[in-house]
Amino acid sequence: WNAWQDPTDVDDIGFISALRSYLIDTYQFDANRVYSCGFSNGGIMSYAIACQLSDEFEANEIIMADTNWIATAAPIVHLGAKPVFVDILPDSWCIDPALAEAAITPRTKAIVAVHLYGNLCDMDALMAIASKHGLDDVVKGVPGFDDDARGIAATVLGVRVCNVYVINGKSLGHQRWHDKLGWYGKLKDWVVEDGGTDRDFVLCGDFNLCPTDEDTWDAKAWAGKIFCSPEERAAFQALLDLGLQDAFREIHPDAWGRYAHTWWDYRGASFPRGKGLRIDHHLVSASIMKRVEDVTIDRDARKEDKPSDHAPVALVLSDA
């Protein structure tokens, strides 16, 4: 029932201009090429896509589904580009690859694919576009858990980024909760098999769990419930044990309450009442942690009309 679409805070932090110069100098970006990537929710991938652009950003076009007209379009408009909306597939509400391809012009710089309402984009078709236009080392279907492949990975500017949308789990003891724990196990295996954490690596997205009691609005109310069970937290800790660090907690060790939450239920006026959870995370390798300047949660986006139930979370890195 969730839109799972995260708008992104792309305030000018000096990163966009530096990245633009790096891409042009290192990869000789061509204004006539199309740069395409698919991702699930989580913020950093949409941020990376918005930044992978050459000189005259204002002249660029970004193709996306018309169902993503709020959250996904926000950073594109903010940076001065033009969102180009195409229709969706009626059975999934996700972007129609054929229409996306038909909308490509010499000004197109990206095709943004957002998994919506629990449905997955046609990544086979979209990844074929990406592979034709040079996005490095793309792996779709992470972590390869039967039919619950809810992640995608790519190497962006030398950083291996894996963006995931973890199974919700419904309730403790439910079959989907057991699936969730199994999914986390497969994700841990995938991280190791893909190259481990002794490299520039970011694992980000909607993890659908609170690592600690401080990540809930009421520890007693959430004790032993979905998102906060010992088993789920153990699965999260197993990822940290690989050598990853929770970037937000490292930068903001004392942050708690409504200003540390990333998700609020639409029901019961949860947002204005401060009844939220921190379930969207950036787990980063030691080398990336050294570059982390901040992790920000854009609460203002949650105040907009018809917002996502998630606030965008931005990982701010210094230059390598």
Secondary structure, DSSP 8 states (H G I E B T S, - for coil): -------------SHHHHHHHHHHHHH---TTS---EEE-SSSHHHHHHHH---S-GGG-EEEEEGGGTTTTHHHHHHTT-EEEEE-B-TTT-SB-HHHHHHT--TTEEEEEEE-BTTB---HHHHHHHHHHTT-EEEEEEET--TT---EEEEEETTEEEEEEE-----STTSHHHHHHHHHHHHHHHHHHHHT-SSSSEEEEEE--S-SSGGGBS-HHHHTTSTTS-HHHHHHHHHHHTTT-EEHHHHH-TT--GGGG--EE-TGGGTTTTT-EE--EEEEE-HHHHTTEEEEEE-HHHHTSSS--SB--EEEEE---
